[in-house]
Amino acid sequence: MKREEKQQVISEMKDVFNQSALVVVAINNGITMAETTELRRNVRQDGAGYRVVKNRLAKLALAGTPCEAMADLLVGPTALAYSEDEISAARAVCKLAKASEKFEIAGGIMNGKRIDAKTVQSIAALPSLDELRGKLVGLLQAPAGQLARVAKAYSEKEQAAA
């Protein structure tokens, strides 16, 4: 890789580290190209990014970013999943970690704070924003429906008494 290409990668990764709410470091112990392709597809569908970068270049890009505290996780064959929200990257990486023994989560950074692999898995298990909105709407509609039934029952009771 030429010097200009390295500078380009460092610049791109610095932007990723500055803009991402969640960056997950995964240890890639020999997953196949098909599994990598599947992971990239899942990551993109979930609204996140996935990149394999040389550790040396990633460490150079980390300097001065909110993700600087994860530099020691970049050892051996690693890959980075990242997203602008706090859930997408975690979900995509955890799917592959469950499916493949060769792929494991090392940890990451969420909103500038270092997190471990268990925390990444916990984040992946959280419901999405759309799911939460659906539950909230359901909770709000249930009392309204009950109130309507009570009002109807009183109305029918008054009509029967008259």
Beta strands, then each sheet from edge to edge (+ up, - down):
strand 1: 22-28
strand 2: 49-51
strand 3: 78-83
strand 4: 103-110
strand 5: 113-116
sheet 1: 2+ 3- 1+ 4- 5+
end
